[in-house]
Amino acid sequence: MTTSPGSRARRRARPTFGQRARTVVPPVAAALLLALAFVLPDGTDADRSPAPVTIARSAYACPAGGGVSVSAGQVVAGTSATATSLPGRTSVESLGDATRWRRDTVDTAGVAMDQRGRGSGAVGFISEAASRARGGGLVVGPCPPTADDSWFLGAGSGGKHLTTLVLTNLSSSPVVADLTFFGPAGRIDPVDADGIVVDPFTVRRVDLRDLAAGEAELAVRVERRRGSLAVGALDSATSVFRGTDALEPTVPPRREQVVAGIPAGSSTRTLLLLNPSTSTARASVEVVGEKGTFAPKGLESVKVGAKQLRAVTVPKSARFDGAALRLRSDQPIVASARVAPSAKDRAVVEAVPVLDGAAVVPVDLGTGTGVPELVLTAAGREAKVTLEAYDEQMSRQATTEVTVKAGTTKSLDLGSAKVLDAKDMAYVVVRAEGGVAGAATYHRGSGIASLGLIEAPVTVLGPQVRPAS
């Protein structure tokens, strides 16, 4: 059978099955990709960083009783504040006004504060002139908010150095916490330190002698397993170097730490280093002082064994007034420093995060303390700081701007008219732009206390979320 050229051409023009499939697939694939676009997350959304969210409600707990003065305030006025004594949950009216600075002595185990108001930045503090039986000296500390993980250095459970953890449950359900102890010889196995229960709306004081007795130097980690837990620590010593202190949680383990706010006039300085890792840590120490940064002889390389707490005496060659210690380590470490101007009292200066926002420095604490000295450090780049002084009615009395040059520390006497020309100060708001860290130092007679600059709870980073469809 023969075919004409025209019929052969028509056959060649007719598409094969494979050709027909190739012409159908692209529209189907396009429709499928369009459908997936509504199901799968957009890559640009997934890469977006968390965004600041203004806090509308915050809570914290203050250890009280036995002559402890409780102070409460905020960065800006809140809409309401409720202060209740624990246990019992009796209202403390004198501390419940979110439009002013207030203080009172409350003879209960603790005070719980619940404050509302967008961006009000509620904060609380305690202060006490300790009895001689407890070591004497001055206590100034923050009222801690709830926390998942808290690290304390400078604690003890020996005969003349005793620390008490103050665990406060701010919720209606039981709190469960685990404790971990470290000493100069390594990790310590305490008795019944796991699964510590705190009943709803109560305060539980844990004497470290009951868990790991006989340790003159301790580091303690408190991990919240469940519930709303606030953790504080009260420390006392009746040895040759006497004194009391409210230990603050120090920055969790990191390879770089800044122990900021070391005051002038301390005859004894001891650097406390904890290495919670399983390998030996090698740390270098620099002093960030008024004139610049230098590496003191003897602290170029400090070894800290695995799971070990080490106390290092800062040599006399590294004498400095108003400074910070910057540490770099090949393993994550925890750091604090103990300072003592005399044998009558001492203070622990903790590592603090860089301040990026507003912090409150209390002035009127109700225990006869003088106006504090502010020690600010810019360990990295230059920092600009604004100081605002307020009275009890939250009326601004004075303001000033300070620049801290890169790699230096600046000490400021807040009571000096050259710094803040204010006659009636209840508190000072410190606002920072840049990498500044620091602390306020308080004196009462021979007593000394240090309070780290911690950002008030005005904003928090929230995750970027979007509807699934």
C-alpha positions as CSV (number, residue, x, y, z in Angstrom):
1,M,0.0,0.0,0.0
2,T,1.3,3.4,-0.9
3,T,0.6,6.7,0.7
4,S,0.8,10.2,-0.6
5,P,3.3,12.8,0.7
6,G,0.5,14.8,2.2
7,S,-0.9,12.0,4.3
8,R,2.6,11.3,5.6
9,A,3.0,14.9,6.7
10,R,-0.4,14.8,8.5
11,R,0.8,11.7,10.4
12,R,4.0,13.4,11.5
13,A,2.1,16.4,12.7
14,R,-0.2,14.2,14.9
15,P,1.2,14.3,18.5
16,T,2.3,11.1,20.2
17,F,1.2,10.0,23.7
18,G,4.4,11.3,25.2
19,Q,4.0,14.6,23.4
20,R,0.4,14.9,24.6
21,A,1.5,14.2,28.2
22,R,4.1,16.9,28.0
23,T,1.5,19.4,26.9
24,V,-0.8,18.5,29.8
25,V,1.7,18.3,32.7
26,P,2.7,22.0,32.9
27,P,-0.8,23.3,33.8
28,V,-1.3,20.6,36.4
29,A,2.1,21.3,38.0
30,A,1.3,25.0,38.1
31,A,-2.0,24.3,39.8
32,L,-0.2,22.0,42.3
33,L,2.5,24.6,43.1
34,L,-0.2,27.2,43.6
35,A,-2.0,25.0,46.1
36,L,1.3,24.3,48.0
37,A,1.9,28.0,48.3
38,F,-1.2,28.2,50.5
39,V,0.0,25.3,52.7
40,L,3.7,25.6,53.1
41,P,5.2,28.6,55.0
42,D,6.7,31.4,53.1
43,G,10.5,31.3,53.4
44,T,10.7,35.0,54.1
45,D,8.3,34.7,57.0
46,A,10.2,31.8,58.5
47,D,13.4,33.9,58.5
48,R,11.9,36.9,60.3
49,S,13.4,37.6,63.7
50,P,11.2,37.8,66.9
51,A,9.6,41.3,67.3
52,P,9.3,43.3,70.5
53,V,5.9,43.0,72.3
54,T,4.9,45.5,74.9
55,I,4.2,43.8,78.3
56,A,0.8,44.6,79.8
57,R,1.1,42.6,83.0
58,S,4.0,41.6,85.2
59,A,4.6,39.9,88.6
60,Y,7.4,39.5,91.0
61,A,8.1,38.4,94.6
62,C,9.9,40.1,97.5
63,P,11.4,38.3,100.5
64,A,10.1,40.1,103.6
65,G,9.8,39.9,107.3
66,G,12.4,40.6,110.1
67,G,12.9,44.3,109.3
68,V,13.1,44.0,105.6
69,S,12.0,47.1,103.7
70,V,10.1,46.5,100.5
71,S,10.1,49.2,97.7
72,A,8.0,49.1,94.6
73,G,7.9,51.3,91.5
74,Q,7.9,51.4,87.8
75,V,9.3,53.1,84.7
76,V,6.0,54.8,83.8
77,A,2.8,54.8,85.7
78,G,0.7,51.6,85.5
79,T,-3.0,51.2,85.6
80,S,-3.2,49.1,88.7
81,A,-1.1,47.1,91.2
82,T,-2.0,44.5,93.7
83,A,0.4,43.7,96.6
84,T,-0.4,40.7,98.8
85,S,1.4,39.2,101.7
86,L,2.4,35.5,101.5
87,P,1.1,33.2,102.8
88,G,-2.4,34.3,103.6
89,R,-2.8,36.6,100.6
90,T,-3.7,39.6,102.6
91,S,-3.7,42.9,100.7
92,V,-0.9,45.3,101.4
93,E,-2.5,48.6,100.6
94,S,0.7,50.7,101.2
95,L,2.4,49.0,98.2
96,G,-0.6,48.8,95.8
97,D,-0.5,52.2,94.0
98,A,1.0,51.9,90.5
99,T,1.2,55.7,90.0
100,R,3.9,56.4,92.6
101,W,7.0,55.1,94.3
102,R,6.1,53.3,97.6
103,R,7.8,51.4,100.3
104,D,6.9,49.6,103.6
105,T,8.1,47.0,106.1
106,V,5.9,43.9,105.9
107,D,6.1,41.4,108.6
108,T,5.3,38.3,106.6
109,A,7.4,35.7,104.7
110,G,7.0,37.5,101.4
111,V,5.1,40.0,99.2
112,A,3.7,39.2,95.8
113,M,3.2,42.0,93.3
114,D,0.9,41.8,90.3
115,Q,0.9,45.0,88.2
116,R,-1.0,45.9,85.0
117,G,-0.3,48.7,82.5
118,R,1.2,48.5,79.0
119,G,5.0,49.1,79.2
120,S,4.9,50.2,82.9
121,G,8.0,48.2,83.7
122,A,7.1,47.2,87.3
123,V,10.1,46.6,89.6
124,G,10.6,45.9,93.3
125,F,13.6,45.9,95.7
126,I,14.4,44.9,99.3
127,S,16.8,46.5,101.8
128,E,17.8,45.6,105.3
129,A,20.4,46.5,107.9
130,A,21.3,43.0,109.1
131,S,21.7,42.1,112.8
132,R,25.2,41.4,114.1
133,A,24.1,37.8,114.8
134,R,23.7,37.3,111.0
135,G,27.0,39.1,110.2
136,G,25.8,42.7,110.1
137,G,26.2,44.9,107.1
138,L,23.8,46.1,104.4
139,V,21.4,44.1,102.2
140,V,20.0,45.5,98.9
141,G,18.5,43.3,96.3
142,P,15.9,43.0,93.6
143,C,12.5,41.4,94.0
144,P,12.8,38.6,91.4
145,P,10.3,37.8,88.7
146,T,9.5,34.2,87.6
147,A,12.4,32.4,86.1
148,D,13.1,29.1,84.5
149,D,16.8,28.9,85.3
150,S,18.8,30.8,88.0
151,W,22.5,30.6,88.8
152,F,24.0,31.9,92.1
153,L,27.7,32.2,92.9
154,G,29.1,33.2,96.3
155,A,26.8,30.9,98.4
156,G,27.9,28.7,101.3
157,S,26.7,26.0,103.7
158,G,29.5,26.0,106.2
159,G,29.4,26.9,109.9
160,K,30.1,30.6,109.4
161,H,29.0,31.1,105.8
162,L,25.3,30.3,105.3
163,T,23.0,30.9,102.3
164,T,19.2,30.5,102.3
165,L,17.3,30.2,99.0
166,V,13.9,31.9,99.0
167,L,11.5,30.1,96.6
168,T,8.2,31.8,96.0
169,N,5.2,30.3,94.2
170,L,3.2,33.0,92.5
171,S,0.5,30.7,91.1
172,S,-2.5,28.6,92.3
173,S,-0.8,25.3,91.4
174,P,2.3,23.7,93.1
175,V,5.8,24.6,91.9
176,V,8.5,22.0,91.5
177,A,12.2,22.9,91.2
178,D,15.5,21.0,91.0
179,L,18.8,22.2,92.6
180,T,22.3,21.5,91.4
181,F,25.4,22.3,93.6
182,F,29.0,22.9,92.6
183,G,32.1,23.4,94.8
184,P,35.9,23.7,94.6
185,A,36.2,19.9,94.2
186,G,33.5,19.6,91.5
187,R,29.8,18.8,91.4
188,I,28.3,18.0,94.8
189,D,25.6,15.3,95.3
190,P,23.2,16.9,97.8
191,V,20.4,15.2,99.7
192,D,16.9,15.5,98.4
193,A,17.7,18.4,96.0
194,D,15.4,17.2,93.2
195,G,11.7,17.8,93.1
196,I,11.5,20.5,95.8
197,V,7.8,21.4,96.0
198,V,6.5,24.9,96.9
199,D,2.8,25.1,97.7
200,P,0.5,27.6,95.9
201,F,1.0,31.2,97.0
202,T,3.6,30.4,99.6
203,V,7.3,31.1,100.3
204,R,9.7,28.2,101.1
205,R,13.1,29.0,102.5
206,V,15.7,26.3,101.8
207,D,18.7,26.4,104.2
208,L,21.6,25.0,102.1
209,R,23.0,23.3,105.2
210,D,20.0,20.9,105.0
211,L,21.1,19.8,101.5
212,A,24.9,20.0,101.3
213,A,26.3,20.9,104.7
214,G,29.9,22.0,105.4
215,E,30.7,23.9,102.1
216,A,32.4,27.2,102.6
217,E,32.0,28.1,98.9
218,L,29.2,27.0,96.7
219,A,27.5,27.7,93.3
220,V,23.9,26.8,93.0
221,R,21.6,26.3,90.0
222,V,17.8,26.4,90.5
223,E,15.8,24.9,87.6
224,R,12.0,25.3,87.4
225,R,10.4,22.1,86.5
226,R,6.8,23.4,86.6
227,G,4.8,26.3,88.0
228,S,5.4,30.0,88.4
229,L,8.6,30.2,90.5
230,A,10.5,33.3,91.7
231,V,14.0,32.6,93.2
232,G,16.0,34.8,95.6
233,A,19.0,34.1,97.8
234,L,20.1,35.6,101.2
235,D,23.7,35.2,102.3
236,S,25.4,35.8,105.6
237,A,28.9,35.3,107.0
238,T,30.1,35.5,110.6
239,S,33.8,34.6,109.9
240,V,36.7,37.1,109.9
241,F,35.2,38.7,106.8
242,R,31.7,39.3,108.1
243,G,28.7,40.6,106.2
244,T,25.4,39.9,104.5
245,D,24.1,40.1,100.9
246,A,21.1,39.5,98.7
247,L,22.7,37.3,96.0
248,E,21.3,38.1,92.5
249,P,21.1,35.5,89.7
250,T,24.1,35.9,87.5
251,V,24.2,35.5,83.7
252,P,23.9,31.8,82.7
253,P,26.9,30.0,81.2
254,R,28.5,31.9,78.3
255,R,31.9,32.1,76.7
256,E,32.0,35.8,77.3
257,Q,31.0,37.5,80.5
258,V,31.2,41.0,81.9
259,V,31.2,41.4,85.7
260,A,30.2,45.1,85.8
261,G,29.9,47.5,88.6
262,I,32.9,46.7,90.8
263,P,33.1,49.7,93.1
264,A,36.1,51.8,94.2
265,G,37.7,51.4,97.6
266,S,37.6,47.6,97.9
267,S,40.6,46.2,99.7
268,T,39.7,42.6,98.8
269,R,38.4,41.4,95.4
270,T,37.8,37.7,94.7
271,L,36.7,36.5,91.2
272,L,34.4,33.5,91.3
273,L,34.3,31.2,88.3
274,L,32.1,28.2,87.6
275,N,32.7,25.8,84.8
276,P,29.6,23.6,84.5
277,S,30.8,21.8,81.4
278,T,32.6,18.4,81.2
279,S,35.9,19.9,79.9
280,T,38.5,22.1,81.5
281,A,37.8,25.8,80.8
282,R,40.6,28.3,80.1
283,A,39.6,31.9,80.7
284,S,41.4,35.2,80.1
285,V,40.5,38.2,82.3
286,E,40.7,41.9,81.3
287,V,40.0,44.9,83.5
288,V,37.9,47.6,81.9
289,G,38.7,50.7,83.9
290,E,38.4,54.5,83.8
291,K,41.3,55.0,81.4
292,G,40.8,51.9,79.2
293,T,41.2,48.1,79.1
294,F,44.2,46.1,80.2
295,A,45.1,42.5,81.0
296,P,46.4,42.3,84.6
297,K,49.4,40.1,85.3
298,G,48.5,36.7,86.7
299,L,45.0,36.6,85.1
300,E,46.0,36.1,81.5
301,S,45.0,32.4,81.6
302,V,42.9,31.0,84.4
303,K,42.0,27.3,84.4
304,V,38.8,26.0,85.8
305,G,38.2,22.2,86.0
306,A,35.1,20.5,84.7
307,K,32.1,21.0,87.1
308,Q,34.4,23.1,89.3
309,L,33.9,26.4,91.2
310,R,37.1,28.3,91.5
311,A,37.8,31.4,93.7
312,V,40.7,33.6,92.2
313,T,42.2,36.4,94.2
314,V,42.6,39.5,92.1
315,P,46.2,40.5,92.5
316,K,47.3,43.9,93.9
317,S,48.9,44.7,90.5
318,A,45.3,44.9,89.1
319,R,44.2,47.6,91.5
320,F,41.4,49.6,90.0
321,D,38.6,51.9,91.1
322,G,35.2,51.6,89.6
323,A,35.7,48.9,86.9
324,A,34.5,45.8,85.3
325,L,36.0,42.4,84.6
326,R,35.6,41.1,81.0
327,L,36.2,37.3,80.6
328,R,36.6,35.2,77.6
329,S,36.7,31.4,77.8
330,D,36.9,28.4,75.5
331,Q,34.0,26.8,77.5
332,P,30.8,28.4,78.8
333,I,31.3,29.7,82.3
334,V,29.5,31.6,85.1
335,A,31.1,34.5,86.9
336,S,30.7,36.9,89.8
337,A,33.1,38.8,92.1
338,R,33.1,39.3,95.8
339,V,34.3,42.7,97.1
340,A,35.0,43.9,100.6
341,P,36.1,47.4,101.6
342,S,36.7,46.1,105.1
343,A,36.2,43.1,107.3
344,K,32.8,44.3,108.4
345,D,30.8,43.7,105.2
346,R,31.1,42.4,101.7
347,A,29.1,42.4,98.5
348,V,28.8,40.1,95.5
349,V,28.9,41.8,92.1
350,E,27.3,39.6,89.5
351,A,27.8,39.3,85.7
352,V,25.0,41.3,84.0
353,P,23.6,41.4,80.5
354,V,24.1,44.5,78.3
355,L,21.4,47.0,79.1
356,D,19.2,47.7,76.1
357,G,16.3,49.8,77.5
358,A,15.4,51.2,80.9
359,A,16.6,50.1,84.4
360,V,15.5,51.5,87.7
361,V,18.0,52.4,90.5
362,P,16.2,52.8,93.8
363,V,17.4,55.7,96.1
364,D,14.7,55.8,98.8
365,L,15.0,52.3,100.3
366,G,13.9,53.1,103.9
367,T,17.0,51.7,105.6
368,G,19.2,54.8,105.8
369,T,21.3,54.1,102.8
370,G,23.1,57.0,101.1
371,V,22.5,57.9,97.5
372,P,24.2,55.2,95.4
373,E,27.2,55.4,93.1
374,L,26.5,54.2,89.6
375,V,29.3,52.3,87.8
376,L,28.8,52.0,84.0
377,T,31.0,50.0,81.6
378,A,31.1,50.0,77.8
379,A,33.1,46.9,77.2
380,G,32.5,47.1,73.4
381,R,31.4,50.2,71.5
382,E,30.7,53.6,72.9
383,A,27.4,53.9,74.9
384,K,25.1,56.8,75.5
385,V,23.2,56.8,78.7
386,T,20.3,59.1,80.0
387,L,19.7,59.5,83.7
388,E,16.3,60.7,85.0
389,A,15.7,61.4,88.6
390,Y,12.1,61.1,90.0
391,D,10.4,61.8,93.4
392,E,7.8,59.6,95.1
393,Q,5.0,61.1,93.0
394,M,6.9,60.1,89.8
395,S,7.6,63.7,89.0
396,R,10.8,64.2,87.1
397,Q,13.3,66.2,89.1
398,A,16.4,66.2,86.9
399,T,17.9,64.6,83.8
400,T,21.3,64.3,82.3
401,E,23.1,62.5,79.5
402,V,26.3,60.6,79.9
403,T,28.7,59.1,77.3
404,V,30.8,56.1,78.2
405,K,33.7,55.7,75.8
406,A,34.4,52.3,74.2
407,G,36.5,50.1,76.4
408,T,36.1,52.2,79.5
409,T,34.2,52.5,82.8
410,K,32.6,55.6,84.3
411,S,31.7,56.1,88.0
412,L,28.9,58.6,88.8
413,D,27.9,59.8,92.3
414,L,24.1,60.1,91.9
415,G,24.0,62.4,94.9
416,S,26.3,65.0,93.4
417,A,24.7,68.1,91.9
418,K,27.2,67.8,89.1
419,V,25.5,64.6,88.0
420,L,21.9,65.0,88.9
421,D,20.8,68.3,90.5
422,A,17.8,67.0,92.3
423,K,16.7,67.7,95.8
424,D,14.2,64.9,96.3
425,M,15.1,61.6,94.6
426,A,13.1,58.4,95.2
427,Y,14.6,56.6,92.2
428,V,16.6,57.1,89.0
429,V,15.7,55.6,85.6
430,V,18.8,54.6,83.5
431,R,18.1,54.5,79.8
432,A,20.9,53.1,77.6
433,E,21.6,53.1,73.8
434,G,24.5,50.8,73.0
435,G,26.5,48.1,74.9
436,V,26.6,49.4,78.5
437,A,26.5,47.3,81.6
438,G,26.7,48.3,85.2
439,A,25.6,48.3,88.8
440,A,24.7,50.6,91.7
441,T,26.7,50.5,94.9
442,Y,25.1,51.4,98.2
443,H,26.7,52.3,101.6
444,R,25.4,52.5,105.1
445,G,28.2,53.1,107.6
446,S,30.7,50.3,107.0
447,G,28.0,48.3,105.1
448,I,28.1,47.8,101.3
449,A,25.7,46.3,98.8
450,S,25.6,46.1,95.0
451,L,22.6,46.0,92.7
452,G,23.1,45.1,89.0
453,L,21.4,47.1,86.3
454,I,18.7,44.8,84.9
455,E,16.2,46.0,82.2
456,A,12.7,46.6,83.6
457,P,10.0,44.4,82.0
458,V,8.7,46.9,79.4
459,T,8.9,44.7,76.3
460,V,9.7,41.1,75.5
461,L,10.6,39.4,72.3
462,G,7.6,37.5,70.8
463,P,7.7,35.0,67.9
464,Q,6.6,36.0,64.4
465,V,3.4,34.1,63.7
466,R,0.8,34.1,60.9
467,P,-2.3,32.2,60.0
468,A,-1.8,28.7,58.5
469,S,-4.1,29.7,55.5
